[in-house]
Amino acid sequence: MPGADGKHEITKLSCSSKGTVARASSTWKHDTRKFGPQHALDSESDSAWKSAPSEGNDPLAYYEIHFHRPVSVHELRVQFQGGFAGMECIVYRKNSEEEEWEEFD
């Protein structure tokens, strides 16, 4: 929504207090309390989601954010911690549970 200066105001959509939840493909050592996907949504610089190591022929990890309400995303920021970075990141979206995932341009 545009602010008084005509520019879009930045609103953090990922707050759990707004009903947003996260799911992930895996969690390091199954320790969701310390490394669970919800930690990627907070504003703490010392917390993060940490996936388990890739197994066999399945090197892909996924991270899902469910807003549970309509949102209009103008920018998406992803920060990798500790010197790690995704080799390739693809963003998908869907507008409802009934729809199929589609690649987001």
Salt bridges, closest charged atoms under 4 A:
ASP42 OD2 - HIS39 ND1 3.75
GLU64 OE1 - ARG23 NH2 2.68
GLU64 OE1 - HIS66 NE2 2.74
GLU75 OE2 - ARG77 NE 2.52
GLU97 OE2 - HIS66 ND1 3.85
GLU102 OE2 - ARG93 NE 2.91
